[in-house]
């Protein structure tokens, strides 16, 4: 049986958490929902996030590649 070895990318994770935090700091409704979800489920919202859309003028494609994104 083939077992896939999931690599860890701590710098990419940090980047994504920072982008999520930026979004939440600008959106009070989303931040309130996050607080409620985290209190009621004892989970962190980062684990719930499927994807983030970051405007292309806010991030460089080469920087994303260096973080491990393809």
Contact map, one row per residue, 1 for C-alpha under 8 A:
1110000000000000000000000000000000000000000000000000000000000000000000
1111000000000000000000000000000000000000000000000000000000000000000000
1111100000000000000000000000000000000000000000000000000000000000000000
0111110000000000000000000000000000000000000000000000000000000000000000
0011111000000000000000000000000000000000000000000000000000000000000000
0001111100000000000000000000000000000000000000000000000000000000000000
0000111110000000000000000000000000000000000000000000000000000000000000
0000011111000000000000000000000000000000000000000000000000000000000000
0000001111111000000000000000000000000000000000000000000000000000001100
0000000111111100000000000000000000000000000000000000000000000000000000
0000000011111110000000000000000000000000000000000000000000000000001000
0000000011111111000000000000000000000000000000000000000000000001001110
0000000011111111100000000000000000000000000000000000000000000000000000
0000000001111111110000000000000000000000000000000000000000000000000000
0000000000111111111000000000000000000000000000000000000000000000000000
0000000000011111111100000000000000000000000000000001000000000000000000
0000000000001111111110000000000000000000000001000000000000000000000000
0000000000000111111111000000000000000000000000000000000000000000000000
0000000000000011111111100000000000000000000000000000010000000000000000
0000000000000001111111110000000000000000000001000001000000000000000000
0000000000000000111111111000000000000000000000000000000000000000000000
0000000000000000011111111100000000000000000000000000000000000000000000
0000000000000000001111111110000000000000000000000000000000000000000000
0000000000000000000111111111011000000000000000000000000000000000000000
0000000000000000000011111111001000000000000000000000000000000000000000
0000000000000000000001111111000000000000000000000000000000000000000000
0000000000000000000000111111111000000000000000000000000000000000000000
0000000000000000000000011111111100000000000000000000000000000000000000
0000000000000000000000000011111110000000000000000000000000000000000000
0000000000000000000000010011111111000000000000000000000000000000000000
0000000000000000000000011011111111100000000000000000000000000000000000
0000000000000000000000000001111111110000000000000000000000000000000000
0000000000000000000000000000111111111000000000000000000000000000000000
0000000000000000000000000000011111111100000010000000000000000000000000
0000000000000000000000000000001111111110000000000000000000000000000000
0000000000000000000000000000000111111111000000000000000000000000000000
0000000000000000000000000000000011111111111010000000000000000000000000
0000000000000000000000000000000001111111111110000000000000000000000000
0000000000000000000000000000000000111111111000000000000000000000000000
0000000000000000000000000000000000011111110000000000000000000000000000
0000000000000000000000000000000000001111111000000000000000000000000000
0000000000000000000000000000000000001111111100000000000000000000000000
0000000000000000000000000000000000001110111110100000000000000000000000
0000000000000000000000000000000000000100011111110000000000000000000000
0000000000000000000000000000000001001100001111111000000000000000000000
0000000000000000100100000000000000000000000111111000000000000000000000
0000000000000000000000000000000000000000001111111000000000000000000000
0000000000000000000000000000000000000000000111111100000000000000000000
0000000000000000000000000000000000000000000011111111000000000000000000
0000000000000000000000000000000000000000000000011111000000000000000000
0000000000000000000000000000000000000000000000001111100000000000000000
0000000000000001000100000000000000000000000000001111110000000000000000
0000000000000000000000000000000000000000000000000011111000000000000000
0000000000000000001000000000000000000000000000000001111101100000000000
0000000000000000000000000000000000000000000000000000111111100000000000
0000000000000000000000000000000000000000000000000000011111111000000000
0000000000000000000000000000000000000000000000000000001111110000000000
0000000000000000000000000000000000000000000000000000011111110000000000
0000000000000000000000000000000000000000000000000000011111111011000000
0000000000000000000000000000000000000000000000000000000111111111000000
0000000000000000000000000000000000000000000000000000000100111111100000
0000000000000000000000000000000000000000000000000000000000011111110000
0000000000000000000000000000000000000000000000000000000000111111111000
0000000000010000000000000000000000000000000000000000000000111111111111
0000000000000000000000000000000000000000000000000000000000001111111111
0000000000000000000000000000000000000000000000000000000000000111111110
0000000010110000000000000000000000000000000000000000000000000011111110
0000000010010000000000000000000000000000000000000000000000000001111111
0000000000010000000000000000000000000000000000000000000000000001111111
0000000000000000000000000000000000000000000000000000000000000001100111
